[in-house]
Amino acid sequence: MEDIKQWYSTYPDHIPNEVVIPPISVPEMLQQTVQFYGNHEAVSFYSIRLTYNEIAKMVFAFASSLQQSGVQKGDRVAIMLPNCPQYIVSYFGALTAGAIVTQINPMLVERELEYIVNDSDSETIVVLDALYPRIKAIQLRTNLKNIITVSLQPSEKNQPEDYTFDRFLAKQTGQVFPVECEPEHDIAVLQYTGGTTGRSKGAMLSHKNIVANAVQSYEFFKDEIVLGKEKCLTVIPLFHVFGMSSCMNLSILCGNSMIMLPRFDLEEVLQTIKREQPSLFPGVPTMYVAITNHPNAEDYGIDSIRICNSGSAPMPVELLNEFERKTGAKILEGYGLSEASPTTHCNPAFEIRKPGTVGLGMPSTAYKIVDVGTGTQEVPIGKLGELIIKGPQVMKGYWNMPEETAVTLRNGWLFTGDIARMDKDGYLSIVDRKKDLIIASGYNIYPRDIEEVLYEHPSVQEAVVIGVPDQYRGETVKAFIVLKAGKTATSDEIILYCRQHLAAFKVPKYIDFKEALPKTNVGKILRRALRDETVKKH
């Protein structure tokens, strides 16, 4: 199949079809920005304001302390933090020391956390102090050696016996031993995802992948971004690949400021908008829903926002129109996935937007719709098939999973598992998922994780989980359960059990008890039949 990119005809002359990816590491991207914008504000976090020069000094100190602690090139350093300045310092400090960053969602419970720490073989972790007991509970079953805690409310009380962030920085010697980096080959980040099947996998993102996606995004949006002048409201979590790329790395590439918040609290977000007047607001639809439905949203100066980059879940057209009416902003809905660092598509600011689509391919990104059966035949324009992608942002593969890598990466193409169609102008519409991934409020939820917990309940004989439409979250979780003979359980009991064993965003909202589950003739549960039945009921 040839790499034909017909959507390039939609690009204006000054937007390049192909971009030159500088042969630099991710830390070198930060260093270049420091040279040009060192005195510019890099981070605003409540009362804390840090320039790029100040961030760079802390990154250097963190890298030095890691090396003093025995961290060498290729070692994994896990980060389990909400948005805060220490996240940026840990991320770039680990990469400067030559380590690989393992991104961990702070909402994970012990069993989920233990799996990722062991799968990545992380020996160092930077964690919010409130989550410290969770780390200690699994430490003896892992290879964790260094635990560094971050407090967002400094206190001398109840300090852990391991390092606090400030004490760890004090270990530095003022020297960082240079680490040779081959951007195309060396891994920068393990971004855990469900991939196409089965258990969570670490997508190996190289330094080139991450730098490339920042450069591609800038070139695509450069009519809307003034270097060194923008303020980016950074409330999507940086542990999520969308936040990592669209908030942190794009801001750093451009020398812009990040207005950071550790969570999405509507009143706090509105007060922050009123005080800081951000111009850019990458987010997920649930955030825009909350702001749109606030009765006095216009009183908070939300018209300072010019561009909203919406991703991670479909954006309802009526929501898009209402949000734009209230703010005057443009919502540019896009598409990406962890395996592509993540951005591959977005509705352009330079051309017509087509609501209901995820827009055009990024520069240097090829994509096709192929037959679902073999993945070898390109389907006609307007027909459904599996979306496949090629570009410099596509991952190297899955960490220690060659078989899964071979299924997902074929002849240089990333097989996304998403069912899509393309129109004659190259605009892409995501229609369904070949994989059974559920996306709720931008979080990826993998049914198997929940099903494994449900099967451990003493009253459950069979269980299957699907995503169902939810006005606020986009999707939410519904579980179908067959009870063991002679056993009883209520919906409330099942939900309480799940809360004890799963992160809150994974807990089923709906429980449907069944006499039996539909199955194939070989006994495989027909998840799609349950999904179709649920759609008919609603």
VEXSE-852052 format. One record per residue (C-alpha): residue in one letter; x, y, z. Coordinates in pm, whole numbers, plus 50000, padded with zeros to 5 digits. Each point is the difference from the previous one (the first is absolute). Example, Ala and Ser with C-alpha at 12.3 -4.5 7.8 and 13.67 -1.06 7.14 Angstrom:
! VEXSE-852052
a512304955050780s501375034449934
! end
This chain:
! VEXSE-852052
m500005000050000e501405033949905d500185028150256i497535022649818k498935029950210q497155016449806w499105022650294y503175020149944s498145018549727t497955015550282y503145014150169p500835036549927d503425006649852h501645009850329i499014967750180p502594974049899n498874966249875e503094983950147v501905013550300v503674996750080i500384983850341p503075014050174p502364971950111i499835009750366s498974983550325v497025011450205p502265017350259e501815017949717m496635013649888l499655015750346q503595013149990q499395017249667t496945017550145v501995011050304q502525016849767f497275020949833y497425004050277g501944994550322n498445029650183h496464992649880e497534984650240a499844962449946v497604989750276s497295015950210f498744977250279y497875018250258s502465024350165i503064984049838r501425015649685l503134986049836t501965011949698y501594976749748n503405007450156e498704989550343i498424968349861a503264991449822k502015003250323m497634976650181v500104975249711f503815000050018a499934994650376f497524971349970a502084983249728s503145003550215s498234985050301l498734970849794q503494992549877q501285002550359s497364974050090g501354975849742v497535006449717q501634992049668k499065002749636g496914979449921d498864995850361r496315006950056v498835028750220a496274999650073i498005031950055m496704997650187l498985036250049p497155023649923n500875031449804c502585020350192p503425015549928q501724969250148y498494979549718i501865020049737v503224999250204s499774962250053y499174993149636f502785020949846g502434991850282a499574962749949l500515003749624t503075022150056a501494972550217g499444975649714a497094981950164i496684989549849v496855015750150t497214976150100q496735019650011i497624988250275n496455011950065p499745010350370m496494985350012l501224964249961v499524976450295e502664976450133r499454970549767e500055022449689l502985019750125e501974968650085y499474986449649i501385031249827v502945004250241n500994963549946d499334999549627s502185030849948d502484988650270s500095035450136e502485004150287t499245036450080i496625016750045v498955036150060v496634999550174l497535023250169d500454997450376a496344990750051l500614968949786y503174989950186p498264972050199r498904984349672i503614998349883k501274985850330a497304973249986i501404986249673q503715008450038l501124965650119r498354984049697t501875023049760n503565011849931l499305035250125k503085014550171n499455037649996i496695015550111i499785037849970t496895016950141v498525033049886s497845020750231l497715026549856q499385012950354p503435000950169s500034988150359e502644988750245k497634974050141n499774963949888q503035001849772p500664965749845e503254982150071d500765000949626y501015031749816t497845030649976f500415018149670d502015028550154r502274976250194f500594980249684l500965031349804a502525007950276k501914968249908q501235016349681t503735005349952g499695028349749q501044976149727v498064979449749f501964973849810p499225003549630v497904971949856e500194993049630c496554998749842e498934986749662p496605017249966e498654975849741h500894968850196d500105009050371i496744997150192a498875030850192v496614989350139l498064968350075q496385010349952y497714972550124t497024991849783g497734970849928g501364996949647t497734979049780t499344971050237g500544987850351r501895014550292s501515034750024k503155004649790g502835025050006a500125018949670m503685008149942l500205036349891s503445010849882h501505034550040k499405005249628n496334989450032i499355025950272v501975028549841a498354992149665n496485002450139a500745033750161v501465013249673q497124985949793s497455015950233y501735033949990e500175000249621f496324990449975f498885026750248k502645026849939d497505025549867e498404999150347i503124998550222v502245029950076l503354987250122g500805010150356k496655017550048e497304973950058k498604987650330c498874963849991l497454988750258t501514966850104v497334980550184i499984967949795p502414977250186l503584998649880f500124962550069h497504997349712v501775000549664f497675028149878g501015022850289m503664990349968s500085010249635s497385027249945c500575018550328m503524993550126n502174992149699l498305023449752s500155028550254i503684993350063l500844998149629c498315034049952g501315017150314n496475004850131s498664999850355m498104971350162i497275009550247m499904967650196l497214985450211p500194965550164r496414990349921f496885012649826d497905018150260l497515021949815e499995029650237e503794999350034v500424998049622l497685029749945q501755020750269t503354991249842i498765010649657k498785032850146r503335006450175e502504987249740q498145005649671p501314969749809s499915000649622l500274962449934f497954972750168p500614963949894g497344978450161v497554971649981p496285004349926t498924995250364m501945031450092y498285020249731v496634985550107a500535012150357i501015035249894t497195002849745n497394989950257h501225024450267p497325027250018n502495028650043a502934987549792e500225032549802d500685019350322y503424983550033g501625014949692i499914967449808d500155020049678s503795002150052i500164964449864r500634999649624i500754963649925c498744968050162n501574967949880s497494972750085g501084963950011s499764966050171a496264996149939p497435010549737m498755035850020p496215003449959v499255025749729e497385018350210l502505003650284l502635013849763n497615026549870e498785010550346f503535002450146e501195020849707r496995022950033k500795006650366t503775004149966g500645011649646a502704973149989k500594974749725i499764963750102l502284979249782e499124963650053g502804975549935y501034963950029g502974981650132l501104969450191s502774991250241e501784980249730a500365032249794s501285023750269p496925006949958t498775025149740t499384988849642h496955020849895c498255032450081n497445023449852p502005028849856a499785036550097f501185009149650e497154983249812i496384990050052r499284978950303k497684970649956p498204993350330g499674963150067t503394993149840v503475000450157g501345020149709l503094995749786g503304982250048m502905018250161p502985009049780s502164969649918t497114976750089a498644974449755y496754981550067k497734975849821i496764981450058v500504963049930d497814969250005v499444986550350g500564963849902t503555000649864g501125036150035t501604998049654q497395016349774e499215036950009v496235005949999p498275026349782i499445035650125g497035001450236k500094962950084l500674986050345g503214981850089e502874999550247l502085031550032i503744995049953i502635027150046k503645006349915g502175028850120p502995010550212q497795001050312v499154962649984m501464979750288k502874975249980g497774972350136y498724986050329w502434995150288n501064963350018m497024989049787p501314990349655e496864980549905e497705029450079t502395023249817a499884978049690v496195001150000t499845037950038l502975011049785r500044984749651n502255011449715g500495033750169w496265005750055l498285003550336f496754980150001t497835020250238g497114975850046d497615029249943i497314998049736a499855031949795r499115015749667m501695027349797d498315025449774k501335012749668d501865028750171g501784976750242y497905008950306l499794970150231s496994987750200i500484974350276v496924977949996d500664971350239r502774980950173k501234966649884k501424996050346d497665002650295l501675029850160i497665022250203i500855037150020a498395018050293s500895036550069g503124994949790y501224970250204n500664967349822i498194971050167y500734964349900p497114975850064r502324971550091d501325019150303i496465003050138e498934965249897e502934984650186v498875017350319l496364989849947y501014963749951e501735001150340h496735008250174p498804968150176s496485002649856v500915006949637q500024971749747e500395020249678a500525036649926v500485022549702v500425037649980i499075024849728g499985037649956v496645017249982p499275036149898d500155025350283q499025036549954y502775012650227r502844974649974g499494991449633e499914963550099t499624982050330v500324963950111k497224974350006a500544964650127f497924969449915i500194973050266v498834964150037l499974989050365k501084965950122a497214975650083g498745005950351k501905032950038t498575035050029a501345035249955t498565034449945s501175027249765d501165020750298e502064971050134i501694994349664i500775037249959l501425002150354y502204969749929c501305016349682r500775032250186q502274980250232h501954984649713l499945025249716a500815036449936a496825020850036f499715008249630k499834962749915v497194990850240p496804989249816k497135024550025y497414974649888i499624963250092d497694977349800f499434965150144k499304973549737e498974963549999a502554993949722l502295019649768p499854996949620k502884979149865t501474986349680n499924962949931v503464997150153g498925017450319k501385035149944i497795026850152l498455022149732r500805034150136r498655017349690a496614982950037l499715014650349r501035034049870d497404998649722e497314988850247t500885029050230v499845025349715k496524987749902k498755004350357h501185036050005
! end
